[in-house]
Amino acid sequence: MDHDLLEHARSWIAAKQHDLARTVPAPRWRKSVRGNEPRYTEESIPQAIVMKLARVASGLNAAKLLLDQRYLQEFSVLCRTLDELCEDVYFLSIGVYTDDVTDRHREFSNLFFQEEHEVEDNGQLQQSSRATVPRKKIRAYISNLSEDPSTHTSNMKGVGSLLSGYVHAAAPHIYEMLDPRSLEYQLAGITNNDLIVDHQHDYWNYVYRGVVACALATKALCDQAEFDDAFSFLKDFERVSGIRKNW
């Protein structure tokens, strides 16, 4: 794993997120059930893209910390989150830059900005019921841009299914925590070097997807010159990496 390349890419993703955040109206302080909190007044799709990218950037930083300390189970859980965050950015950005914002995009945005709590008539706080746009619908929309939509959708579903065992703590995945010599559970980082190398390779994939997400978001929110710069960074990243895409 080329640590310098990935470090440079993570820094670029963070800088790009800050740049894109300045293209949308800033949050304003608003009174809520918990006091004054910053909120976007417009609650627009571009603002949703910016917020999702913030989690992509911070998630990649957190994943690197977990990987360095060999917490591979927790790293994989976070990678599943990064999968869906990047898909969300692809979904929203493609809708904007192709001028194809559908009712499903608007539904996604409305649900995304829904507050966690609401105040009932009696003044009591009530947990909001939160629905979501089905993941398969998001993946199908993204895949329609590929040469083979069916295979692309299947690949995205397969990656998510593989990592779900870490999210839900399935037994086959927990077995990876066993020390092969003592058969004791390793609770402060896994020492199996083969597993470490596998997850290091996986981390490259998620950084790559983060770069793709930033490039698509730039195409959606900025002018052609800005997108050309972002696309150039993406192509340079592929060239230096030897273009080992797996997404």
C-alpha positions as CSV (number, residue, x, y, z in Angstrom):
1,M,0.0,0.0,0.0
2,D,1.4,3.4,-1.0
3,H,1.0,5.4,2.2
4,D,2.1,8.7,0.7
5,L,-0.4,8.4,-2.2
6,L,-3.3,7.6,0.1
7,E,-2.3,10.3,2.5
8,H,-2.2,12.8,-0.4
9,A,-5.6,11.6,-1.6
10,R,-7.2,11.9,1.8
11,S,-5.9,15.5,2.2
12,W,-7.2,16.3,-1.3
13,I,-10.7,14.8,-0.4
14,A,-10.8,16.9,2.8
15,A,-9.8,20.1,1.0
16,K,-12.3,19.4,-1.8
17,Q,-15.1,18.9,0.8
18,H,-14.3,22.3,2.3
19,D,-14.2,23.9,-1.2
20,L,-17.6,22.4,-2.1
21,A,-19.1,23.5,1.2
22,R,-18.4,27.1,0.2
23,T,-20.6,26.6,-3.0
24,V,-23.8,26.3,-1.0
25,P,-25.5,28.7,1.4
26,A,-24.0,28.3,4.9
27,P,-25.8,26.8,7.9
28,R,-27.6,29.3,10.2
29,W,-28.3,29.1,13.9
30,R,-31.9,28.0,14.5
31,K,-33.9,27.2,17.6
32,S,-34.6,23.5,18.0
33,V,-35.9,21.2,20.7
34,R,-32.4,21.1,22.2
35,G,-31.6,24.9,22.0
36,N,-29.8,26.8,19.2
37,E,-28.2,24.5,16.6
38,P,-26.7,25.1,13.2
39,R,-29.0,24.0,10.4
40,Y,-29.2,24.5,6.6
41,T,-32.3,26.7,5.9
42,E,-32.7,25.5,2.3
43,E,-32.1,21.8,3.0
44,S,-31.2,21.4,-0.7
45,I,-29.7,18.4,-2.5
46,P,-26.4,20.2,-3.0
47,Q,-26.2,20.7,0.8
48,A,-26.9,17.1,1.3
49,I,-24.0,16.2,-1.0
50,V,-21.7,18.4,1.0
51,M,-22.8,16.8,4.3
52,K,-22.4,13.3,3.0
53,L,-18.9,14.2,1.7
54,A,-18.0,15.4,5.2
55,R,-18.7,12.0,6.5
56,V,-16.7,10.4,3.7
57,A,-13.7,12.5,4.5
58,S,-13.8,12.0,8.3
59,G,-14.7,8.3,7.8
60,L,-11.6,7.7,5.7
61,N,-9.5,9.3,8.5
62,A,-11.1,7.2,11.1
63,A,-10.7,4.0,9.1
64,K,-7.0,4.7,8.7
65,L,-6.7,5.0,12.5
66,L,-8.5,1.7,13.0
67,L,-6.3,0.0,10.3
68,D,-3.1,1.3,11.8
69,Q,-4.1,-0.2,15.2
70,R,-5.2,-3.5,13.5
71,Y,-8.8,-3.2,14.6
72,L,-9.9,-5.0,11.4
73,Q,-13.4,-5.9,12.5
74,E,-14.2,-2.3,13.4
75,F,-12.4,-1.1,10.2
76,S,-14.7,-3.3,8.1
77,V,-17.8,-2.0,9.8
78,L,-16.7,1.6,8.9
79,C,-16.0,0.5,5.4
80,R,-19.6,-0.6,5.0
81,T,-20.7,2.9,6.1
82,L,-18.3,4.4,3.6
83,D,-19.8,2.2,0.9
84,E,-23.2,3.7,1.4
85,L,-22.0,7.2,1.9
86,C,-20.2,7.2,-1.4
87,E,-23.2,5.6,-3.1
88,D,-25.3,8.4,-1.7
89,V,-23.0,11.0,-3.1
90,Y,-22.9,9.3,-6.5
91,F,-26.7,9.1,-6.6
92,L,-27.4,12.7,-5.7
93,S,-24.5,14.1,-7.8
94,I,-25.5,12.2,-10.9
95,G,-29.1,13.5,-10.6
96,V,-27.9,17.1,-10.4
97,Y,-25.3,17.1,-13.2
98,T,-27.4,15.1,-15.6
99,D,-30.4,17.4,-14.8
100,D,-32.4,14.3,-13.8
101,V,-33.4,15.1,-10.2
102,T,-36.3,12.7,-9.8
103,D,-39.0,12.3,-7.1
104,R,-36.7,9.6,-5.5
105,H,-33.9,12.2,-5.2
106,R,-36.3,14.6,-3.6
107,E,-37.6,11.9,-1.3
108,F,-34.0,11.0,-0.3
109,S,-33.3,14.7,0.5
110,N,-36.4,15.2,2.6
111,L,-35.8,12.0,4.6
112,F,-32.1,12.9,5.0
113,F,-32.9,16.3,6.6
114,Q,-35.6,15.0,8.8
115,E,-34.9,15.9,12.5
116,E,-34.3,13.1,15.0
117,H,-37.0,14.4,17.4
118,E,-40.2,16.3,17.0
119,V,-42.4,18.1,19.6
120,E,-45.9,16.7,20.1
121,D,-48.9,18.9,20.9
122,N,-48.5,18.1,24.6
123,G,-44.9,19.5,24.5
124,Q,-43.3,16.1,24.9
125,L,-40.3,15.0,22.7
126,Q,-41.1,12.2,20.4
127,Q,-38.6,10.2,18.4
128,S,-39.3,10.7,14.7
129,S,-40.0,7.6,12.5
130,R,-37.2,7.6,9.9
131,A,-37.8,5.9,6.6
132,T,-35.1,5.5,3.9
133,V,-35.0,5.2,0.2
134,P,-34.3,1.5,-0.5
135,R,-30.6,0.9,-1.1
136,K,-31.4,-1.3,-4.2
137,K,-33.1,1.7,-5.8
138,I,-30.1,3.9,-5.2
139,R,-27.7,1.3,-6.7
140,A,-30.0,0.7,-9.7
141,Y,-30.0,4.4,-10.5
142,I,-26.2,4.6,-10.3
143,S,-25.8,1.4,-12.4
144,N,-27.9,2.8,-15.2
145,L,-24.8,4.9,-16.2
146,S,-22.6,1.8,-16.6
147,E,-22.2,-0.3,-19.7
148,D,-23.6,-3.3,-17.9
149,P,-26.1,-2.1,-15.3
150,S,-27.1,-5.6,-14.1
151,T,-23.5,-6.6,-13.3
152,H,-22.6,-3.3,-11.8
153,T,-25.6,-3.5,-9.4
154,S,-24.7,-7.1,-8.5
155,N,-21.1,-6.0,-7.7
156,M,-22.2,-3.2,-5.4
157,K,-24.7,-5.5,-3.7
158,G,-22.0,-8.2,-3.3
159,V,-19.6,-5.8,-1.6
160,G,-22.2,-4.6,0.8
161,S,-23.3,-8.2,1.6
162,L,-19.7,-9.3,2.3
163,L,-19.2,-6.5,4.9
164,S,-22.6,-6.9,6.5
165,G,-21.2,-9.9,8.4
166,Y,-18.8,-7.4,10.2
167,V,-21.7,-5.0,10.9
168,H,-23.9,-7.7,12.4
169,A,-21.1,-9.6,14.0
170,A,-21.6,-12.9,12.2
171,A,-19.7,-15.9,13.6
172,P,-17.5,-16.5,10.5
173,H,-16.2,-12.9,10.7
174,I,-15.6,-13.1,14.5
175,Y,-13.5,-16.2,14.0
176,E,-11.0,-13.9,12.4
177,M,-10.3,-12.5,15.9
178,L,-8.9,-15.8,17.1
179,D,-5.1,-16.0,17.6
180,P,-4.1,-19.1,15.5
181,R,-1.7,-20.3,18.1
182,S,-3.6,-19.8,21.4
183,L,-7.1,-19.7,20.0
184,E,-7.7,-16.8,22.3
185,Y,-9.7,-13.8,21.0
186,Q,-7.5,-10.8,20.1
187,L,-9.2,-7.8,21.6
188,A,-6.5,-5.1,21.1
189,G,-5.8,-5.5,17.4
190,I,-5.5,-8.6,15.1
191,T,-2.0,-9.9,14.4
192,N,-2.7,-12.1,11.3
193,N,-0.5,-10.4,8.7
194,D,-2.5,-11.9,5.7
195,L,-5.7,-10.3,7.0
196,I,-3.9,-7.0,7.6
197,V,-2.6,-7.0,4.0
198,D,-6.1,-7.8,2.7
199,H,-7.6,-4.9,4.6
200,Q,-4.9,-2.5,3.6
201,H,-5.8,-3.3,0.0
202,D,-9.5,-2.7,0.8
203,Y,-8.6,0.7,2.2
204,W,-7.2,1.7,-1.1
205,N,-10.6,0.9,-2.7
206,Y,-12.4,3.2,-0.2
207,V,-10.0,6.1,-0.8
208,Y,-10.5,5.6,-4.5
209,R,-14.2,5.7,-4.1
210,G,-13.9,8.9,-2.0
211,V,-11.9,10.5,-4.8
212,V,-14.6,9.4,-7.3
213,A,-17.3,10.8,-5.0
214,C,-15.5,14.2,-4.8
215,A,-15.1,14.3,-8.6
216,L,-18.8,13.6,-9.2
217,A,-19.8,16.2,-6.6
218,T,-17.6,18.7,-8.2
219,K,-19.2,18.0,-11.6
220,A,-22.6,18.6,-9.9
221,L,-21.8,21.7,-7.9
222,C,-19.0,23.6,-9.8
223,D,-18.1,24.8,-13.2
224,Q,-16.3,22.8,-15.9
225,A,-12.8,24.0,-15.0
226,E,-13.2,22.9,-11.4
227,F,-14.4,19.5,-12.6
228,D,-11.5,19.2,-15.1
229,D,-9.1,19.7,-12.2
230,A,-10.9,17.1,-10.0
231,F,-11.0,14.6,-12.9
232,S,-7.3,15.2,-13.6
233,F,-6.6,14.3,-9.9
234,L,-8.7,11.1,-10.3
235,K,-6.8,10.0,-13.4
236,D,-3.4,10.8,-11.7
237,F,-4.5,8.7,-8.7
238,E,-5.4,5.8,-11.1
239,R,-2.2,6.1,-13.0
240,V,0.1,6.1,-10.0
241,S,-1.9,3.3,-8.3
242,G,-1.8,1.1,-11.4
243,I,-5.6,1.4,-11.7
244,R,-6.6,-1.5,-9.6
245,K,-10.3,-0.6,-9.3
246,N,-12.6,-2.9,-7.4
247,W,-15.8,-1.0,-6.9
